[in-house]
Amino acid sequence: MVIGAIGLFEIDFDARSCEIGYSLGSRWWGKGYGTEAALAVRDFAFKQIGIHRIQGTCHPENSASENILKKIGMQFEGIMRDAQRNRDGTYSDLKLYAVLSDE
């Protein structure tokens, strides 16, 4: 049974950077699965493919996603204003977090 998805995106091997993204079915929220998966992907990126910087974003009101980013060691870097274009043509801000391999 698939309960969600997680992956690395925008991988830049020259800069040794990427972005982490994930989605989890609401039935499995609050059980630690998102954090467990994100830790595994973070460790894989650092140890297996030599990534130096991983960043992740979340909507300002999505405290659950923000908590996952914090739990995997990411630090808040700022608000990206109107960083996501929505289906209805409006824009949303995103919070930017990142972690470095030597942290």
Buried (B, 14 or more C-beta within 10 A) or exposed (E): EEEBEBEBEEBEEEEBBBBBBBEBEEEEEEEEBBBBBBBEBBEEBBEEEEBBBBBBBBBEEBEEBBBBBBBBBBEEEEEEEEBEEEEEEEEBBBBBBBBBBEE
